[in-house]
Amino acid sequence: MLDPAATAFINHLLRGASWAREELQRFAGRTARIEALPFGISLTVLESGEVTTAAAGAAPAVTVRLTPGLMLRLAARDETVWREIEVAGDTDFGAAIHHLARNLRWDVEEDLSRVFGDIAAHRMAETGRTFRRWGEQALDNTGRSFAEYWTEEQPLIAGGRDLDQFNRAVDQLRDDVARLEKRIENLSGHQDRR
């Protein structure tokens, strides 16, 4: 049920990017399994560089596994998440999928312009971008508020100022202990000479 819709959407993106189809043509006939729990989809690359739902029982050449947490980080545009995605099987095919996933973008404005015209599509897309920026700012503000609450109101996390003060105290204690050791050593030396 999900496979035909996902396949149609991926092919729509691929049709708008000849470089992506050319990249996939090298892997024609190979199957990729993408598991984004709780969902999974198996796709086979066609000679044209587009994809189709894999035949039942087709063995994947590569399997890409994402957890729900990784998917959220991808949605938040966290670039560090790419190192944590599990890829098993054909590494070249996995690298090509990774490259496409990072660089293939949906031109929403272009699709909207076909239905509503250029001006309306531009305004709708700009409104969408404004909402996205607002959401990102709201998320950033919420994160900062929680951090302030956990460092100032309910100290669950040490603040930078507290860490600096602690480090200075540790350095001072280390220096005091070193001076005390030296003093004890000097006093022991005086006792031995008598």
C-alpha positions as CSV (number, residue, x, y, z in Angstrom):
1,M,0.0,0.0,0.0
2,L,2.8,2.4,0.9
3,D,5.2,1.1,-1.7
4,P,3.3,2.4,-4.9
5,A,3.0,5.9,-3.4
6,A,6.6,6.0,-2.3
7,T,7.7,4.7,-5.6
8,A,5.7,7.3,-7.5
9,F,7.1,10.1,-5.4
10,I,10.7,8.9,-5.7
11,N,10.3,8.6,-9.5
12,H,8.7,12.1,-9.6
13,L,11.9,13.4,-7.9
14,L,14.2,11.4,-10.2
15,R,12.4,12.7,-13.3
16,G,13.3,16.2,-12.3
17,A,17.0,15.4,-11.8
18,S,18.8,13.7,-14.7
19,W,22.0,13.4,-12.7
20,A,20.2,11.3,-10.1
21,R,18.9,8.9,-12.8
22,E,22.3,8.6,-14.3
23,E,23.7,7.8,-10.9
24,L,21.2,5.0,-10.4
25,Q,21.5,3.5,-13.9
26,R,24.8,2.0,-12.8
27,F,22.8,-0.2,-10.4
28,A,20.0,-1.3,-12.8
29,G,18.5,-4.6,-11.7
30,R,19.7,-4.3,-8.1
31,T,17.3,-4.1,-5.2
32,A,17.6,-1.8,-2.2
33,R,15.7,-2.4,1.1
34,I,15.0,0.8,3.1
35,E,13.8,0.1,6.7
36,A,12.5,3.1,8.5
37,L,10.8,1.4,11.4
38,P,8.0,0.7,11.5
39,F,7.9,0.9,7.7
40,G,10.0,-0.8,5.1
41,I,10.2,-0.7,1.3
42,S,12.1,-2.7,-1.3
43,L,12.8,-1.0,-4.6
44,T,14.5,-2.3,-7.7
45,V,16.4,0.1,-10.0
46,L,15.2,0.1,-13.6
47,E,17.4,0.6,-16.7
48,S,16.0,4.2,-17.0
49,G,17.4,5.1,-13.5
50,E,13.9,5.2,-12.0
51,V,12.7,2.6,-9.4
52,T,9.9,0.1,-9.1
53,T,8.5,-1.9,-6.2
54,A,10.7,-5.0,-5.9
55,A,9.3,-8.4,-6.7
56,A,8.2,-10.5,-3.8
57,G,11.2,-12.3,-2.3
58,A,13.8,-10.2,-4.2
59,A,17.1,-10.3,-2.3
60,P,18.3,-6.8,-1.5
61,A,21.8,-5.8,-2.7
62,V,21.8,-3.2,0.1
63,T,19.8,-2.6,3.2
64,V,19.5,0.9,4.8
65,R,18.2,1.0,8.4
66,L,16.9,4.1,10.1
67,T,15.4,4.3,13.6
68,P,12.6,6.8,14.4
69,G,15.1,8.9,16.3
70,L,17.3,9.1,13.2
71,M,14.4,10.0,11.1
72,L,13.5,12.9,13.4
73,R,17.1,14.2,13.2
74,L,17.0,13.9,9.4
75,A,13.8,16.0,9.4
76,A,15.5,18.6,11.6
77,R,18.4,18.7,9.1
78,D,21.0,17.3,11.5
79,E,24.0,16.6,9.2
80,T,25.7,14.4,11.8
81,V,23.0,11.8,11.5
82,W,24.3,10.4,8.2
83,R,27.2,8.8,10.1
84,E,24.7,6.8,12.2
85,I,22.5,5.3,9.5
86,E,23.2,1.6,9.2
87,V,24.0,0.4,5.7
88,A,24.6,-3.3,5.0
89,G,25.5,-5.0,1.7
90,D,26.8,-3.4,-1.5
91,T,28.7,-0.3,-0.3
92,D,28.8,1.4,-3.7
93,F,25.0,1.1,-4.0
94,G,24.6,2.3,-0.4
95,A,26.9,5.3,-1.1
96,A,24.8,6.2,-4.2
97,I,21.6,6.0,-2.2
98,H,23.2,8.1,0.5
99,H,24.3,10.7,-2.1
100,L,20.8,10.8,-3.6
101,A,19.1,11.1,-0.2
102,R,21.3,14.1,0.8
103,N,21.1,15.9,-2.5
104,L,17.8,15.1,-4.3
105,R,15.3,17.8,-3.5
106,W,11.6,18.3,-4.3
107,D,11.0,21.5,-6.1
108,V,7.6,22.2,-4.5
109,E,7.3,25.6,-6.1
110,E,7.7,24.1,-9.6
111,D,4.9,21.5,-9.0
112,L,2.6,24.1,-7.5
113,S,3.1,26.5,-10.5
114,R,1.8,23.8,-12.8
115,V,-1.5,23.8,-10.9
116,F,-1.8,27.4,-9.6
117,G,0.5,29.5,-11.8
118,D,3.8,31.0,-11.0
119,I,2.8,33.9,-8.8
120,A,0.5,31.9,-6.5
121,A,3.0,29.0,-6.3
122,H,5.8,31.4,-5.3
123,R,3.6,33.0,-2.6
124,M,2.5,29.5,-1.3
125,A,6.1,28.3,-1.3
126,E,7.3,31.5,0.5
127,T,4.5,31.0,3.1
128,G,5.7,27.5,3.6
129,R,9.3,28.6,4.0
130,T,8.2,31.3,6.5
131,F,6.3,28.6,8.6
132,R,9.4,26.4,8.5
133,R,11.6,29.2,9.7
134,W,9.1,30.0,12.4
135,G,9.0,26.3,13.5
136,E,12.8,26.2,13.6
137,Q,13.0,29.3,15.7
138,A,10.3,28.0,18.0
139,L,12.2,24.8,18.4
140,D,15.4,26.7,19.1
141,N,13.7,28.9,21.7
142,T,12.2,25.9,23.4
143,G,15.5,24.2,23.6
144,R,17.2,27.3,25.0
145,S,14.3,27.6,27.6
146,F,14.8,24.0,28.7
147,A,18.5,24.4,28.9
148,E,18.1,27.5,31.1
149,Y,15.5,25.8,33.3
150,W,17.7,22.8,33.8
151,T,20.8,24.9,34.6
152,E,19.3,27.7,36.6
153,E,15.9,26.7,38.1
154,Q,16.2,22.9,38.5
155,P,19.9,22.3,38.2
156,L,20.0,19.0,36.2
157,I,22.8,20.2,33.9
158,A,25.8,22.2,35.0
159,G,26.1,25.6,33.5
160,G,29.2,26.9,31.8
161,R,29.9,29.4,34.7
162,D,29.5,26.5,37.2
163,L,31.9,24.3,35.2
164,D,34.5,27.0,35.0
165,Q,34.3,27.6,38.8
166,F,34.5,23.9,39.5
167,N,37.6,23.6,37.2
168,R,39.3,26.5,38.9
169,A,38.6,24.9,42.3
170,V,40.1,21.6,41.1
171,D,43.1,23.4,39.8
172,Q,43.6,25.2,43.0
173,L,43.2,22.0,45.0
174,R,45.8,20.3,42.8
175,D,48.2,23.1,43.3
176,D,47.6,23.2,47.1
177,V,48.2,19.4,47.3
178,A,51.4,19.8,45.3
179,R,52.6,22.5,47.7
180,L,51.7,20.4,50.7
181,E,53.6,17.4,49.3
182,K,56.6,19.6,48.8
183,R,56.4,20.9,52.3
184,I,56.1,17.5,53.8
185,E,59.1,16.4,51.7
186,N,61.1,19.3,52.9
187,L,60.1,18.7,56.6
188,S,61.0,15.0,56.2
189,G,64.4,16.0,54.8
190,H,65.0,18.2,57.8
191,Q,64.1,15.4,60.2
192,D,66.5,13.0,58.5
193,R,69.4,15.4,58.7
194,R,69.1,15.8,62.5
